[in-house]
Amino acid sequence: MSTDIGEYSAEKKEIKPITIATYQIITYRPRRKGLIGKTNKNTNANANTNTNTNTDYPHFALFNERNWGLIIYDEVHLLPAPVFRVTAELQAKRRLGLTATLVREDGRERDAHL
């Protein structure tokens, strides 16, 4: 039923039994005051170092507080990238990764193993 499908994006914030979101919205980090115009050593590129996923990523926290039945990762070959790796921490009973090709320039194909 279409009433069971929610979109979580910049335009809509619907959490439903089936919720569709992108890596970009889940890993969004607001700019911190005082860092505009300066190099932020704790940017999305360094997502796994010195971060608290529940405070640094406000949308991630919303998804992380639920235990999902199934998470489907589209373009799973992106998952090993530092900016998206944090999304692999989401709690789910089952995970499914989809990709047309699991080839990475950095050789981290095995890191996409869910």
Secondary structure by P-SEA (a helix, b strand, c coil): ccccbbbbcccccccccbbbbccccccccccccccccccccccccccccccccccccaaaaaaaaccccbbbbccccccccccccccccccccbbbbbcccccccccccccccc
